[in-house]
Structures are given as structure tokens and as C-alpha cells.
Amino acid sequence: MGVVTYSQEITSVIAPARLFKAMILDSHNVLPMIVPEGIKSVEFIEGDGGVGSIKKTNFGESSHIKYTKHKIDALDAGNFYCKYTMIETDIKFDKIDCVVEEVKFVAAGSGCVCKMTSEYHVKEGCELKEEEIKKGKDKAMGLFKAVEEYLVANPHVCA
């Protein structure tokens, strides 16, 4: 099994504490409210949001994925850092065993830089092409921008 790593940085006008709260700590409330057509609900199946918790995301009817489950591997709210592993989904991955995500929000002026690293643990004998990774990253970027726009328009949310 090999590991394909993909990293990206996104600059935001939102302060790191607020964006971390919206995207990580309070995502189970915030995401379905902001993009109800894309994300129907987010619920904890195990735990309360801390390390070891398992979070299930249920996607909208138009999505090709019905749900994903993520296990929180590390969480440092003081440093705006989270690491989690996608442990289950309803679609069959023929090339991937799991995906490990690391997200860190770093202050930059009055906003922040979101640093994301994804490790795709590829099954033996399989190859993962960059365009396959890019599809998922484009959707994640769309979600990030939707949350950012919502927080700009609603300064009281996650303040």
C-alpha cells in the first residue's frame, strides 16, 4: 500500500478561531445550515467531538455519495488544528483504503491561511491520478468558500 499526499493552502478573510469553529468544532450545526442541498446533516455516532469521536456526514439527494464517517484522530482547539480519518462511506473505493486529513488554520493579518494535507492510502497495485484527487478537492474548496461567504455575511455566527 502506498500513500499519495496532496497539500494546499487557502487564504481567508475570516479569523482562524472563527473559521476553525465553523469548519471543525461546530460543523455539525453550521454546515447543514449553510449548504442544506449538499449536506443534510452531520451527527456524532460516537463521542462528543473530541479525539476518538466518529462523525457521520449525510449528503443531499443530488450527491453521488450518501454518507461518510470520519474519526477524529487529533484535535487542538488552541492551535486550530484537527486530524481525522475517513473510515467509511457508502461508495466503493476501488483504489483507496482510507483518507487521512490534517487541517490547520494559521493567523494572517485579520484573516488566516488554511493549510490542508490529505494522505490517500492507496491499495496495493493501484495508482491514484491527480485528476481523481482534484475532483474531491474542488468540492472541498466550494464548501470552504460557501462557509467563508456565510461568515462574512453573518458576523455573529461562530463569533
Secondary structure, DSSP 8 states (H G I E B T S, - for coil): -EEEEEEEEEEESS-HHHHHIIIIITHHHHHHHH-TTTEEEEEEEESSSSTT-EEEEEE-TTSS--EEEEEEEEEEGGGTEEEEEEEEESS--SSEEEEEEEEEEEEETTEEEEEEEEEEEE-TT----HHHHHHHHHHHHHHHHHHHHHHHH-TTTT-
